């Protein structure tokens, strides 16, 4: 496949994704047909099936694309030598949130249309390594009576809920991605981090 062909394929797939996301604003996913997606994306059914097995396959790939936005948070360099690298953490989280904002409709489709447990299970591998690393680095995993799994579940639940709130309501509060990142970090430090014995 030439570079030009690759670009054309990616553009076609993105058009299909955009059409699918747009249609979910008009009707439920179950009510959307492949023909409607193809028509809105201005491609024929054969083109759709050249890229996706069916509507569920399209949704699964959209879900995977959305989860991929969070991979920068997997960076182990955010936490070094018993120190949380606050500036780097805020910059990284800001970058992730800016991508989420640019892909707002796609994220809301996933957040609003997926059981919270499913979304949390997909985010766990991305974020749990760092969270577990923090707990081990500070010795919290050994001295705390709170199970590590509970801490990870708690933090992920809060993150998903706050992200959903921001994508839905954040603009009304004129809250930028950097402001949200800063507020999340401050709330974490002044709240559950202190409970776990981690001082900023």
Residue, then its C-alpha position, 0 to 999 in steps of 0.5 A: x500500500x502506497x502512502x497516498x493509499x494509506x492516507x485515503x484508507x485512514x480518511x475513509x475510516x475516520x469519515x465512517x467513525x465520524x458518521x457513526x458518532x454523529x448518528x448516535x446523537x440522533x438515535x440509539x446505537x441499536x437503531x442505527x443501520x450500516x446503510x445509514x452509516x455508509x450514507x452519512x459517511x458518503x461511502x457504499x456498503x462494500x467500502x464499509x465492510x472492507x474496513x469493518x465486519x459489522x456495526x459492533x466491530x466499528x463500535x469496538x474499534x471506536x472504543x479502542x481508539x478512545x481508550x488509546x487517548x489515555x496511554x500517555x498516563x502510563x509513563x513511569x517517569x511521572x513518579x520517581x524516587x519517592x516523588x510525584x513529578x507534579x509539573x510533568x504529571x500536570x503537563x501529561x494530564x493536560x495533554x490527555x484532557x486536551x485530546x479528550x476535548x478534541x474528541x469530545x463526541x467520541x468520548x461521550x459516546x463511549x462514556x455514556x454508552x458503555x457500562x462504567x465497569x467495562x470502561x474502567x476495566x479497559x482503563x485499569x491496565x493503563x493507569x494501574x501500573x502507575x498507581x500501584x507503583x506509587x503505593x509500593x514506592x511510598x510503602x503504602x501497599x504494606x502498611x495501609x489497611x486499604x487494599x491496593x485494588x480498592x485504591x485503584x478502583x476508587x481513583x479510576x471511578x473518580x477520574x471517569x466521573x470527573x471526565x464525564x462531568x467536564x465533557x458535559x458541563x465543563x464548558x459552562x464553567x469555562x474550565x480549561x484542560x490545564x485547570x481541570x488537570x491542576x484541580x484533579x491533582x490538588x484534590x487527589x493530594x489534599x484528599x485520598x493521598x493524605x489518607x494513604x499517608x502520602x504528603x505532597 
